[in-house]
Amino acid sequence: MAFSDSQSGGTILYGESPASIIISGTVSKGDALGYSGGWVRALATVATAIALRCVAAEDGVSGQTIVAYFGKCIIGGRFSGATANGAVYVAEGTSNGMYTQTVPSTTGDITVRVGTALNATELAIYPTTCDSIA
């Protein structure tokens, strides 16, 4: 089965370095977030690249204050088909805030590994290591 991120039903199983942020858009628990004129869902795509900086700890809409994790985070409940011990990346295209196990392939996309699949349904994400853009 191929990896899938439903972007709903996420559960934060563990999170480090929580902080309150004001979001600029709709987010779901577990979304990859970055900063671009406000806290928004991250995206690897070159033209609109937004690097992962934290993980949403709760759902929210634009203008709301939510908690986000800036350190290691373990997320479950929204993934299926992950390859255990496989690399995880921020998704490209129009999949803002989502994760993938396929390296983004367009020249200039953010291709930094942001985490590891623990099993088919849980990911360990490390936002503080996501500073490079290829």
N, CA, C and O atoms as a GROMACS GRO file, in nm:
protein
  536
    1MET      N    1   0.084  -0.118   0.000
    1MET     CA    2   0.000   0.000   0.000
    1MET      C    3   0.089   0.125   0.000
    1MET      O    4   0.190   0.128   0.070
    2ALA      N    5   0.054   0.225  -0.075
    2ALA     CA    6   0.130   0.349  -0.084
    2ALA      C    7   0.102   0.438   0.036
    2ALA      O    8  -0.006   0.432   0.096
    3PHE      N    9   0.199   0.520   0.069
    3PHE     CA   10   0.185   0.615   0.179
    3PHE      C   11   0.074   0.715   0.149
    3PHE      O   12   0.060   0.764   0.037
    4SER      N   13  -0.006   0.745   0.252
    4SER     CA   14  -0.114   0.841   0.239
    4SER      C   15  -0.125   0.924   0.366
    4SER      O   16  -0.117   0.871   0.477
    5ASP      N   17  -0.144   1.055   0.350
    5ASP     CA   18  -0.167   1.148   0.461
    5ASP      C   19  -0.308   1.204   0.441
    5ASP      O   20  -0.330   1.283   0.350
    6SER      N   21  -0.402   1.164   0.527
    6SER     CA   22  -0.541   1.207   0.513
    6SER      C   23  -0.563   1.350   0.561
    6SER      O   24  -0.666   1.410   0.531
    7GLN      N   25  -0.467   1.406   0.634
    7GLN     CA   26  -0.472   1.541   0.691
    7GLN      C   27  -0.595   1.561   0.780
    7GLN      O   28  -0.643   1.673   0.797
    8SER      N   29  -0.644   1.451   0.837
    8SER     CA   30  -0.753   1.460   0.933
    8SER      C   31  -0.740   1.347   1.033
    8SER      O   32  -0.675   1.246   1.006
    9GLY      N   33  -0.799   1.363   1.148
    9GLY     CA   34  -0.797   1.260   1.250
    9GLY      C   35  -0.662   1.240   1.317
    9GLY      O   36  -0.638   1.138   1.380
   10GLY      N   37  -0.573   1.340   1.302
   10GLY     CA   38  -0.440   1.328   1.360
   10GLY      C   39  -0.441   1.328   1.512
   10GLY      O   40  -0.525   1.392   1.575
   11THR      N   41  -0.345   1.256   1.568
   11THR     CA   42  -0.325   1.252   1.712
   11THR      C   43  -0.178   1.282   1.740
   11THR      O   44  -0.089   1.225   1.676
   12ILE      N   45  -0.153   1.371   1.833
   12ILE     CA   46  -0.016   1.397   1.875
   12ILE      C   47   0.014   1.302   1.989
   12ILE      O   48  -0.041   1.315   2.098
   13LEU      N   49   0.103   1.207   1.963
   13LEU     CA   50   0.138   1.107   2.064
   13LEU      C   51   0.247   1.158   2.157
   13LEU      O   52   0.259   1.112   2.270
   14TYR      N   53   0.327   1.252   2.107
   14TYR     CA   54   0.436   1.311   2.185
   14TYR      C   55   0.477   1.440   2.118
   14TYR      O   56   0.480   1.448   1.995
   15GLY      N   57   0.508   1.543   2.196
   15GLY     CA   58   0.556   1.668   2.139
   15GLY      C   59   0.649   1.742   2.234
   15GLY      O   60   0.626   1.744   2.355
   16GLU      N   61   0.754   1.802   2.178
   16GLU     CA   62   0.851   1.878   2.256
   16GLU      C   63   0.846   2.026   2.216
   16GLU      O   64   0.808   2.060   2.103
   17SER      N   65   0.883   2.112   2.308
   17SER     CA   66   0.895   2.256   2.287
   17SER      C   67   0.766   2.319   2.236
   17SER      O   68   0.763   2.377   2.128
   18PRO      N   69   0.656   2.308   2.316
   18PRO     CA   70   0.531   2.370   2.275
   18PRO      C   71   0.537   2.522   2.288
   18PRO      O   72   0.602   2.576   2.377
   19ALA      N   73   0.468   2.590   2.197
   19ALA     CA   74   0.457   2.736   2.202
   19ALA      C   75   0.326   2.776   2.139
   19ALA      O   76   0.272   2.704   2.054
   20SER      N   77   0.273   2.891   2.180
   20SER     CA   78   0.151   2.945   2.120
   20SER      C   79   0.186   3.028   1.998
   20SER      O   80   0.277   3.110   2.002
   21ILE      N   81   0.112   3.007   1.890
   21ILE     CA   82   0.130   3.086   1.768
   21ILE      C   83  -0.007   3.128   1.716
   21ILE      O   84  -0.108   3.063   1.743
   22ILE      N   85  -0.009   3.237   1.640
   22ILE     CA   86  -0.131   3.281   1.574
   22ILE      C   87  -0.122   3.235   1.430
   22ILE      O   88  -0.025   3.267   1.360
   23ILE      N   89  -0.221   3.161   1.384
   23ILE     CA   90  -0.214   3.103   1.250
   23ILE      C   91  -0.281   3.192   1.145
   23ILE      O   92  -0.373   3.269   1.174
   24SER      N   93  -0.231   3.178   1.023
   24SER     CA   94  -0.284   3.254   0.909
   24SER      C   95  -0.339   3.156   0.806
   24SER      O   96  -0.280   3.138   0.699
   25GLY      N   97  -0.449   3.094   0.838
   25GLY     CA   98  -0.508   2.994   0.751
   25GLY      C   99  -0.564   2.880   0.834
   25GLY      O  100  -0.548   2.878   0.956
   26THR      N  101  -0.629   2.787   0.770
   26THR     CA  102  -0.685   2.672   0.838
   26THR      C  103  -0.578   2.564   0.852
   26THR      O  104  -0.508   2.533   0.756
   27VAL      N  105  -0.566   2.507   0.973
   27VAL     CA  106  -0.470   2.399   0.996
   27VAL      C  107  -0.538   2.284   1.069
   27VAL      O  108  -0.639   2.303   1.138
   28SER      N  109  -0.481   2.165   1.051
   28SER     CA  110  -0.529   2.046   1.119
   28SER      C  111  -0.420   1.994   1.212
   28SER      O  112  -0.301   2.013   1.186
   29LYS      N  113  -0.461   1.928   1.319
   29LYS     CA  114  -0.366   1.871   1.413
   29LYS      C  115  -0.267   1.782   1.338
   29LYS      O  116  -0.307   1.693   1.263
   30GLY      N  117  -0.137   1.807   1.361
   30GLY     CA  118  -0.033   1.730   1.296
   30GLY      C  119   0.023   1.794   1.171
   30GLY      O  120   0.125   1.748   1.118
   31ASP      N  121  -0.041   1.900   1.120
   31ASP     CA  122   0.008   1.967   0.999
   31ASP      C  123   0.150   2.020   1.018
   31ASP      O  124   0.187   2.065   1.126
   32ALA      N  125   0.227   2.013   0.910
   32ALA     CA  126   0.358   2.076   0.903
   32ALA      C  127   0.334   2.226   0.884
   32ALA      O  128   0.264   2.266   0.791
   33LEU      N  129   0.392   2.309   0.971
   33LEU     CA  130   0.373   2.454   0.963
   33LEU      C  131   0.505   2.525   0.941
   33LEU      O  132   0.610   2.479   0.986
   34GLY      N  133   0.498   2.638   0.872
   34GLY     CA  134   0.614   2.723   0.850
   34GLY      C  135   0.569   2.867   0.856
   34GLY      O  136   0.452   2.896   0.880
   35TYR      N  137   0.663   2.959   0.833
   35TYR     CA  138   0.630   3.100   0.843
   35TYR      C  139   0.646   3.169   0.707
   35TYR      O  140   0.753   3.163   0.647
   36SER      N  141   0.541   3.233   0.662
   36SER     CA  142   0.544   3.311   0.538
   36SER      C  143   0.438   3.419   0.550
   36SER      O  144   0.324   3.402   0.506
   37GLY      N  145   0.476   3.530   0.610
   37GLY     CA  146   0.380   3.638   0.635
   37GLY      C  147   0.282   3.603   0.746
   37GLY      O  148   0.183   3.673   0.766
   38GLY      N  149   0.309   3.497   0.817
   38GLY     CA  150   0.227   3.442   0.925
   38GLY      C  151   0.250   3.293   0.931
   38GLY      O  152   0.314   3.237   0.842
   39TRP      N  153   0.199   3.227   1.034
   39TRP     CA  154   0.215   3.082   1.048
   39TRP      C  155   0.113   3.011   0.961
   39TRP      O  156  -0.008   3.022   0.983
   40VAL      N  157   0.163   2.938   0.860
   40VAL     CA  158   0.080   2.870   0.761
   40VAL      C  159   0.128   2.727   0.741
   40VAL      O  160   0.233   2.689   0.794
   41ARG      N  161   0.053   2.649   0.665
   41ARG     CA  162   0.092   2.511   0.635
   41ARG      C  163   0.214   2.511   0.543
   41ARG      O  164   0.218   2.584   0.444
   42ALA      N  165   0.314   2.428   0.576
   42ALA     CA  166   0.437   2.419   0.500
   42ALA      C  167   0.413   2.352   0.365
   42ALA      O  168   0.315   2.280   0.347
   43LEU      N  169   0.503   2.379   0.270
   43LEU     CA  170   0.495   2.321   0.137
   43LEU      C  171   0.635   2.318   0.076
   43LEU      O  172   0.710   2.414   0.089
   44ALA      N  173   0.669   2.208   0.010
   44ALA     CA  174   0.803   2.191  -0.048
   44ALA      C  175   0.819   2.255  -0.184
   44ALA      O  176   0.932   2.271  -0.230
   45THR      N  177   0.712   2.293  -0.250
   45THR     CA  178   0.716   2.342  -0.388
   45THR      C  179   0.796   2.470  -0.403
   45THR      O  180   0.776   2.566  -0.328
   46VAL      N  181   0.887   2.472  -0.500
   46VAL     CA  182   0.983   2.580  -0.519
   46VAL      C  183   0.922   2.720  -0.524
   46VAL      O  184   0.969   2.810  -0.454
   47ALA      N  185   0.820   2.741  -0.604
   47ALA     CA  186   0.763   2.876  -0.621
   47ALA      C  187   0.697   2.929  -0.494
   47ALA      O  188   0.690   3.050  -0.474
   48THR      N  189   0.649   2.839  -0.410
   48THR     CA  190   0.579   2.880  -0.288
   48THR      C  191   0.636   2.807  -0.166
   48THR      O  192   0.562   2.780  -0.071
   49ALA      N  193   0.764   2.776  -0.169
   49ALA     CA  194   0.827   2.695  -0.063
   49ALA      C  195   0.814   2.761   0.074
   49ALA      O  196   0.847   2.878   0.094
   50ILE      N  197   0.764   2.682   0.168
   50ILE     CA  198   0.753   2.724   0.308
   50ILE      C  199   0.810   2.610   0.390
   50ILE      O  200   0.749   2.504   0.402
   51ALA      N  201   0.928   2.632   0.448
   51ALA     CA  202   0.997   2.527   0.523
   51ALA      C  203   0.927   2.495   0.654
   51ALA      O  204   0.870   2.583   0.719
   52LEU      N  205   0.931   2.368   0.692
   52LEU     CA  206   0.875   2.322   0.819
   52LEU      C  207   0.950   2.385   0.935
   52LEU      O  208   1.073   2.382   0.940
   53ARG      N  209   0.876   2.444   1.028
   53ARG     CA  210   0.933   2.502   1.149
   53ARG      C  211   0.870   2.445   1.275
   53ARG      O  212   0.932   2.444   1.382
   54CYS      N  213   0.744   2.395   1.263
   54CYS     CA  214   0.675   2.339   1.379
   54CYS      C  215   0.560   2.252   1.332
   54CYS      O  216   0.528   2.247   1.213
   55VAL      N  217   0.498   2.182   1.426
   55VAL     CA  218   0.385   2.093   1.398
   55VAL      C  219   0.264   2.141   1.478
   55VAL      O  220   0.275   2.166   1.598
   56ALA      N  221   0.150   2.154   1.411
   56ALA     CA  222   0.027   2.199   1.478
   56ALA      C  223  -0.017   2.095   1.582
   56ALA      O  224  -0.031   1.977   1.550
   57ALA      N  225  -0.039   2.140   1.704
   57ALA     CA  226  -0.085   2.050   1.811
   57ALA      C  227  -0.237   2.045   1.818
   57ALA      O  228  -0.293   1.963   1.891
   58GLU      N  229  -0.303   2.132   1.742
   58GLU     CA  230  -0.448   2.135   1.742
   58GLU      C  231  -0.499   2.196   1.612
   58GLU      O  232  -0.425   2.262   1.539
   59ASP      N  233  -0.627   2.174   1.584
   59ASP     CA  234  -0.692   2.234   1.468
   59ASP      C  235  -0.713   2.382   1.494
   59ASP      O  236  -0.722   2.425   1.609
   60GLY      N  237  -0.722   2.460   1.386
   60GLY     CA  238  -0.751   2.601   1.403
   60GLY      C  239  -0.779   2.670   1.271
   60GLY      O  240  -0.756   2.614   1.164
   61VAL      N  241  -0.829   2.794   1.279
   61VAL     CA  242  -0.857   2.876   1.162
   61VAL      C  243  -0.784   3.009   1.175
   61VAL      O  244  -0.740   3.047   1.284
   62SER      N  245  -0.771   3.078   1.064
   62SER     CA  246  -0.696   3.203   1.058
   62SER      C  247  -0.733   3.299   1.171
   62SER      O  248  -0.850   3.323   1.200
   63GLY      N  249  -0.629   3.352   1.234
   63GLY     CA  250  -0.647   3.447   1.344
   63GLY      C  251  -0.651   3.383   1.481
   63GLY      O  252  -0.641   3.453   1.582
   64GLN      N  253  -0.666   3.251   1.487
   64GLN     CA  254  -0.671   3.180   1.615
   64GLN      C  255  -0.531   3.157   1.670
   64GLN      O  256  -0.434   3.145   1.594
   65THR      N  257  -0.521   3.152   1.800
   65THR     CA  258  -0.396   3.112   1.866
   65THR      C  259  -0.406   2.963   1.896
   65THR      O  260  -0.501   2.918   1.959
   66ILE      N  261  -0.306   2.888   1.851
   66ILE     CA  262  -0.300   2.745   1.878
   66ILE      C  263  -0.164   2.711   1.936
   66ILE      O  264  -0.071   2.792   1.932
   67VAL      N  265  -0.152   2.592   1.991
   67VAL     CA  266  -0.023   2.541   2.037
   67VAL      C  267   0.040   2.465   1.921
   67VAL      O  268  -0.027   2.393   1.847
   68ALA      N  269   0.171   2.483   1.906
   68ALA     CA  270   0.248   2.410   1.806
   68ALA      C  271   0.375   2.358   1.872
   68ALA      O  272   0.424   2.418   1.968
   69TYR      N  273   0.426   2.247   1.821
   69TYR     CA  274   0.550   2.188   1.874
   69TYR      C  275   0.667   2.224   1.784
   69TYR      O  276   0.663   2.199   1.663
   70PHE      N  277   0.771   2.283   1.843
   70PHE     CA  278   0.890   2.323   1.770
   70PHE      C  279   1.002   2.221   1.785
   70PHE      O  280   1.108   2.235   1.723
   71GLY      N  281   0.981   2.118   1.866
   71GLY     CA  282   1.077   2.010   1.884
   71GLY      C  283   1.019   1.880   1.830
   71GLY      O  284   0.917   1.881   1.762
   72LYS      N  285   1.084   1.771   1.862
   72LYS     CA  286   1.041   1.640   1.812
   72LYS      C  287   0.893   1.616   1.842
   72LYS      O  288   0.843   1.650   1.949
   73CYS      N  289   0.825   1.557   1.744
   73CYS     CA  290   0.682   1.532   1.756
   73CYS      C  291   0.651   1.396   1.695
   73CYS      O  292   0.700   1.364   1.587
   74ILE      N  293   0.569   1.318   1.762
   74ILE     CA  294   0.525   1.190   1.707
   74ILE      C  295   0.376   1.203   1.677
   74ILE      O  296   0.296   1.235   1.765
   75ILE      N  297   0.341   1.177   1.551
   75ILE     CA  298   0.204   1.195   1.502
   75ILE      C  299   0.150   1.062   1.454
   75ILE      O  300   0.219   0.985   1.388
   76GLY      N  301   0.025   1.035   1.488
   76GLY     CA  302  -0.044   0.916   1.440
   76GLY      C  303  -0.185   0.952   1.400
   76GLY      O  304  -0.226   1.067   1.411
   77GLY      N  305  -0.259   0.852   1.354
   77GLY     CA  306  -0.401   0.870   1.327
   77GLY      C  307  -0.439   0.933   1.195
   77GLY      O  308  -0.558   0.941   1.165
   78ARG      N  309  -0.344   0.978   1.114
   78ARG     CA  310  -0.380   1.038   0.986
   78ARG      C  311  -0.302   0.978   0.869
   78ARG      O  312  -0.318   1.022   0.755
   79PHE      N  313  -0.219   0.878   0.897
   79PHE     CA  314  -0.134   0.817   0.794
   79PHE      C  315  -0.168   0.670   0.773
   79PHE      O  316  -0.220   0.603   0.862
   80SER      N  317  -0.138   0.623   0.653
   80SER     CA  318  -0.147   0.481   0.624
   80SER      C  319  -0.041   0.447   0.521
   80SER      O  320  -0.001   0.532   0.441
   81GLY      N  321   0.004   0.323   0.522
   81GLY     CA  322   0.097   0.275   0.422
   81GLY      C  323   0.239   0.324   0.431
   81GLY      O  324   0.314   0.309   0.335
   82ALA      N  325   0.280   0.384   0.543
   82ALA     CA  326   0.418   0.430   0.556
   82ALA      C  327   0.513   0.311   0.565
   82ALA      O  328   0.477   0.206   0.619
   83THR      N  329   0.633   0.329   0.513
   83THR     CA  330   0.737   0.227   0.522
   83THR      C  331   0.817   0.254   0.648
   83THR      O  332   0.882   0.358   0.659
   84ALA      N  333   0.813   0.161   0.743
   84ALA     CA  334   0.885   0.178   0.870
   84ALA      C  335   1.031   0.210   0.844
   84ALA      O  336   1.094   0.149   0.758
   85ASN      N  337   1.085   0.306   0.919
   85ASN     CA  338   1.222   0.353   0.911
   85ASN      C  339   1.250   0.430   0.781
   85ASN      O  340   1.365   0.464   0.753
   86GLY      N  341   1.145   0.458   0.703
   86GLY     CA  342   1.162   0.535   0.580
   86GLY      C  343   1.163   0.685   0.608
   86GLY      O  344   1.102   0.732   0.703
   87ALA      N  345   1.233   0.757   0.522
   87ALA     CA  346   1.242   0.903   0.533
   87ALA      C  347   1.106   0.967   0.507
   87ALA      O  348   1.024   0.914   0.431
   88VAL      N  349   1.083   1.082   0.571
   88VAL     CA  350   0.960   1.159   0.554
   88VAL      C  351   0.998   1.301   0.513
   88VAL      O  352   1.096   1.357   0.564
   89TYR      N  353   0.921   1.358   0.421
   89TYR     CA  354   0.944   1.492   0.368
   89TYR      C  355   0.814   1.571   0.374
   89TYR      O  356   0.706   1.513   0.387
   90VAL      N  357   0.824   1.705   0.365
   90VAL     CA  358   0.705   1.788   0.349
   90VAL      C  359   0.661   1.768   0.204
   90VAL      O  360   0.743   1.766   0.113
   91ALA      N  361   0.530   1.756   0.183
   91ALA     CA  362   0.475   1.732   0.049
   91ALA      C  363   0.490   1.854  -0.040
   91ALA      O  364   0.508   1.967   0.007
   92GLU      N  365   0.482   1.829  -0.171
   92GLU     CA  366   0.489   1.936  -0.271
   92GLU      C  367   0.356   1.949  -0.344
   92GLU      O  368   0.259   1.883  -0.307
   93GLY      N  369   0.352   2.032  -0.445
   93GLY     CA  370   0.228   2.051  -0.522
   93GLY      C  371   0.131   2.139  -0.447
   93GLY      O  372   0.165   2.252  -0.409
   94THR      N  373   0.010   2.088  -0.425
   94THR     CA  374  -0.092   2.164  -0.353
   94THR      C  375  -0.125   2.099  -0.219
   94THR      O  376  -0.230   2.125  -0.161
   95SER      N  377  -0.036   2.014  -0.171
   95SER     CA  378  -0.059   1.938  -0.048
   95SER      C  379  -0.005   2.011   0.074
   95SER      O  380   0.067   1.952   0.155
   96ASN      N  381  -0.038   2.139   0.089
   96ASN     CA  382   0.011   2.219   0.201
   96ASN      C  383  -0.012   2.151   0.335
   96ASN      O  384  -0.123   2.105   0.363
   97GLY      N  385   0.093   2.145   0.417
   97GLY     CA  386   0.082   2.091   0.552
   97GLY      C  387   0.092   1.940   0.562
   97GLY      O  388   0.093   1.885   0.672
   98MET      N  389   0.101   1.873   0.447
   98MET     CA  390   0.103   1.727   0.447
   98MET      C  391   0.245   1.672   0.439
   98MET      O  392   0.340   1.745   0.411
   99TYR      N  393   0.257   1.544   0.463
   99TYR     CA  394   0.385   1.473   0.460
   99TYR      C  395   0.384   1.368   0.349
   99TYR      O  396   0.277   1.324   0.305
  100THR      N  397   0.502   1.329   0.304
  100THR     CA  398   0.517   1.228   0.201
  100THR      C  399   0.643   1.147   0.227
  100THR      O  400   0.732   1.192   0.299
  101GLN      N  401   0.650   1.029   0.168
  101GLN     CA  402   0.774   0.951   0.174
  101GLN      C  403   0.844   0.954   0.038
  101GLN      O  404   0.940   0.880   0.016
  102THR      N  405   0.796   1.038  -0.051
  102THR     CA  406   0.859   1.057  -0.182
  102THR      C  407   0.938   1.187  -0.179
  102THR      O  408   0.882   1.292  -0.146
  103VAL      N  409   1.066   1.182  -0.214
  103VAL     CA  410   1.147   1.303  -0.215
  103VAL      C  411   1.089   1.400  -0.318
  103VAL      O  412   1.070   1.362  -0.433
  104PRO      N  413   1.060   1.526  -0.279
  104PRO     CA  414   1.012   1.623  -0.377
  104PRO      C  415   1.111   1.631  -0.493
  104PRO      O  416   1.232   1.635  -0.471
  105SER      N  417   1.061   1.635  -0.617
  105SER     CA  418   1.148   1.614  -0.732
  105SER      C  419   1.173   1.734  -0.822
  105SER      O  420   1.259   1.727  -0.909
  106THR      N  421   1.101   1.842  -0.804
  106THR     CA  422   1.122   1.959  -0.889
  106THR      C  423   1.245   2.035  -0.842
  106THR      O  424   1.262   2.056  -0.722
  107THR      N  425   1.331   2.078  -0.936
  107THR     CA  426   1.450   2.155  -0.900
  107THR      C  427   1.410   2.277  -0.819
  107THR      O  428   1.324   2.355  -0.860
  108GLY      N  429   1.472   2.293  -0.703
  108GLY     CA  430   1.443   2.405  -0.614
  108GLY      C  431   1.344   2.373  -0.504
  108GLY      O  432   1.328   2.452  -0.411
  109ASP      N  433   1.277   2.258  -0.512
  109ASP     CA  434   1.187   2.216  -0.404
  109ASP      C  435   1.269   2.192  -0.276
  109ASP      O  436   1.389   2.166  -0.282
  110ILE      N  437   1.203   2.202  -0.163
  110ILE     CA  438   1.267   2.169  -0.036
  110ILE      C  439   1.273   2.017  -0.026
  110ILE      O  440   1.170   1.950  -0.022
  111THR      N  441   1.394   1.963  -0.024
  111THR     CA  442   1.411   1.818  -0.024
  111THR      C  443   1.472   1.767   0.106
  111THR      O  444   1.532   1.659   0.109
  112VAL      N  445   1.458   1.843   0.213
  112VAL     CA  446   1.514   1.805   0.342
  112VAL      C  447   1.427   1.700   0.410
  112VAL      O  448   1.305   1.714   0.418
  113ARG      N  449   1.492   1.596   0.458
  113ARG     CA  450   1.422   1.494   0.536
  113ARG      C  451   1.376   1.558   0.667
  113ARG      O  452   1.457   1.617   0.738
  114VAL      N  453   1.246   1.547   0.698
  114VAL     CA  454   1.193   1.611   0.818
  114VAL      C  455   1.155   1.510   0.927
  114VAL      O  456   1.118   1.548   1.037
  115GLY      N  457   1.166   1.381   0.894
  115GLY     CA  458   1.130   1.282   0.994
  115GLY      C  459   1.150   1.140   0.944
  115GLY      O  460   1.209   1.116   0.839
  116THR      N  461   1.098   1.047   1.025
  116THR     CA  462   1.110   0.904   0.999
  116THR      C  463   0.977   0.837   1.030
  116THR      O  464   0.911   0.871   1.129
  117ALA      N  465   0.937   0.742   0.946
  117ALA     CA  466   0.818   0.663   0.976
  117ALA      C  467   0.854   0.560   1.082
  117ALA      O  468   0.951   0.486   1.067
  118LEU      N  469   0.778   0.556   1.189
  118LEU     CA  470   0.802   0.458   1.295
  118LEU      C  471   0.738   0.324   1.260
  118LEU      O  472   0.790   0.218   1.294
  119ASN      N  473   0.626   0.332   1.190
  119ASN     CA  474   0.553   0.215   1.142
  119ASN      C  475   0.458   0.264   1.033
  119ASN      O  476   0.473   0.377   0.986
  120ALA      N  477   0.363   0.185   0.992
  120ALA     CA  478   0.274   0.222   0.881
  120ALA      C  479   0.185   0.342   0.910
  120ALA      O  480   0.136   0.407   0.817
  121THR      N  481   0.162   0.374   1.040
  121THR     CA  482   0.065   0.479   1.074
  121THR      C  483   0.118   0.591   1.162
  121THR      O  484   0.043   0.683   1.196
  122GLU      N  485   0.244   0.586   1.201
  122GLU     CA  486   0.300   0.689   1.290
  122GLU      C  487   0.431   0.743   1.236
  122GLU      O  488   0.516   0.669   1.186
  123LEU      N  489   0.446   0.878   1.248
  123LEU     CA  490   0.567   0.944   1.203
  123LEU      C  491   0.632   1.018   1.318
  123LEU      O  492   0.563   1.073   1.404
  124ALA      N  493   0.766   1.020   1.320
  124ALA     CA  494   0.842   1.106   1.410
  124ALA      C  495   0.893   1.222   1.326
  124ALA      O  496   0.964   1.201   1.228
  125ILE      N  497   0.856   1.345   1.364
  125ILE     CA  498   0.892   1.464   1.288
  125ILE      C  499   0.986   1.548   1.374
  125ILE      O  500   0.966   1.562   1.494
  126TYR      N  501   1.090   1.606   1.308
  126TYR     CA  502   1.193   1.684   1.377
  126TYR      C  503   1.204   1.824   1.315
  126TYR      O  504   1.293   1.847   1.234
  127PRO      N  505   1.115   1.916   1.351
  127PRO     CA  506   1.115   2.049   1.288
  127PRO      C  507   1.244   2.128   1.303
  127PRO      O  508   1.281   2.202   1.212
  128THR      N  509   1.313   2.115   1.413
  128THR     CA  510   1.432   2.197   1.437
  128THR      C  511   1.549   2.162   1.347
  128THR      O  512   1.648   2.236   1.347
  129THR      N  513   1.541   2.054   1.271
  129THR     CA  514   1.652   2.016   1.183
  129THR      C  515   1.624   2.054   1.038
  129THR      O  516   1.698   2.012   0.949
  130CYS      N  517   1.519   2.130   1.012
  130CYS     CA  518   1.472   2.153   0.875
  130CYS      C  519   1.512   2.290   0.821
  130CYS      O  520   1.426   2.365   0.775
  131ASP      N  521   1.640   2.323   0.825
  131ASP     CA  522   1.683   2.455   0.783
  131ASP      C  523   1.740   2.464   0.642
  131ASP      O  524   1.760   2.575   0.592
  132SER      N  525   1.765   2.353   0.577
  132SER     CA  526   1.828   2.357   0.445
  132SER      C  527   1.725   2.352   0.334
  132SER      O  528   1.625   2.282   0.342
  133ILE      N  529   1.751   2.427   0.231
  133ILE     CA  530   1.669   2.421   0.110
  133ILE      C  531   1.761   2.381  -0.003
  133ILE      O  532   1.863   2.446  -0.027
  134ALA      N  533   1.725   2.275  -0.073
  134ALA     CA  534   1.809   2.224  -0.182
  134ALA      C  535   1.793   2.308  -0.306
  134ALA      O  536   1.856   2.280  -0.408
   0.00000   0.00000   0.00000
